[in-house]
């Protein structure tokens, strides 16, 4: 009879992309004993790449113990679990070769995948962080120096987990009998999400003329109309009463919009450089028609690829990287809370696009009015939910 193993794997990036590492552990499901550990600092990479590399390392460690073993992989990455289970397509070019590599280590028929909450993946998480800590010192992770197994606590055997599950099921049945809640779909209880209420700044003199206005131009102030819009947004948000913190782009139009709301809500404004608008370079202050006339080839390239930048400016791909870094920092800082993020068209569209897993060209298919509100919720399992887009009801 073939042996059975549990592989728990994780990966992380301090910057996404940034210094990254992975960790993986092979566990005996009957006893909970740790059979093998693996960890490595992999240089600059994204969270998802590090997670996939952790999966590959864990499968290789299991293969080395018994190439015929049945392996149950447990990870807190919903993306990796769903993609490797075949329920989600693998669209990102960096993920495809890693997924293919994982499938080559052990035949797919020998491997199953299960999502677990982050708090149940502590051992692999500790290993990944040890690897990143070693990389910061210019070293590689060494098994003899690891405290991951001690820090994570004793592993739970399948038998112990089954006993716990049975007890929990009994308690749930008693509660259901007592309260008789309505039957219906409900997500797993992951706790309250970090919710970003995304507010585009109010109008400037350039807004109604539809001129490129990024972070490389004149940094205009709010117009009289823009100040009225900021006050209207402040009144609406005060009436809702859900905002617990405010973060703003460093550009003047956002700081002025955020200031009006902060005064109404009695909150401080935190500035985040990652939320600034795209630098449109030579196109700053021009209309689309003027850019089409003066820079036809460059405009065509920009419309065709997120990696193309205006002359002397910034590409949408670059913006996406820094916005993702800012997003991850804010999610960590405001876990379970609601934060007002006052920023610009491109950062808001980028956050929406990333939440939906939409392609870069979707940026050109969204409308965001001045002083409009959107909202995205971020859950502990890494998933995001778009709650609102381009709401201007408070301006009418």
HELIX and SHEET records of a PDB file:
HELIX    1   1 UNK A   47  UNK A   65  1                                  19    
HELIX    2   2 UNK A   78  UNK A   84  1                                   7    
HELIX    3   3 UNK A   93  UNK A  105  1                                  13    
HELIX    4   4 UNK A  108  UNK A  110  5                                   3    
HELIX    5   5 UNK A  118  UNK A  120  5                                   3    
HELIX    6   6 UNK A  122  UNK A  136  1                                  15    
HELIX    7   7 UNK A  143  UNK A  145  5                                   3    
HELIX    8   8 UNK A  148  UNK A  152  1                                   5    
HELIX    9   9 UNK A  158  UNK A  179  1                                  22    
HELIX   10  10 UNK A  224  UNK A  240  1                                  17    
HELIX   11  11 UNK A  252  UNK A  265  1                                  14    
HELIX   12  12 UNK A  273  UNK A  275  5                                   3    
HELIX   13  13 UNK A  281  UNK A  283  5                                   3    
HELIX   14  14 UNK A  288  UNK A  294  1                                   7    
HELIX   15  15 UNK A  296  UNK A  304  1                                   9    
HELIX   16  16 UNK A  316  UNK A  333  1                                  18    
HELIX   17  17 UNK A  345  UNK A  356  1                                  12    
HELIX   18  18 UNK A  360  UNK A  365  5                                   6    
HELIX   19  19 UNK A  393  UNK A  395  5                                   3    
SHEET    1   A 5 UNK A  34  UNK A  45  0                                        
SHEET    2   A 5 UNK A  18  UNK A  28 -1                                        
SHEET    3   A 5 UNK A   4  UNK A  14 -1                                        
SHEET    4   A 5 UNK A  70  UNK A  75  1                                        
SHEET    5   A 5 UNK A 111  UNK A 115  1                                        
SHEET    1   B 6 UNK A 269  UNK A 271  0                                        
SHEET    2   B 6 UNK A 245  UNK A 248  1                                        
SHEET    3   B 6 UNK A 338  UNK A 343  1                                        
SHEET    4   B 6 UNK A 194  UNK A 200  1                                        
SHEET    5   B 6 UNK A 373  UNK A 378 -1                                        
SHEET    6   B 6 UNK A 384  UNK A 391 -1                                        
END                                                                             
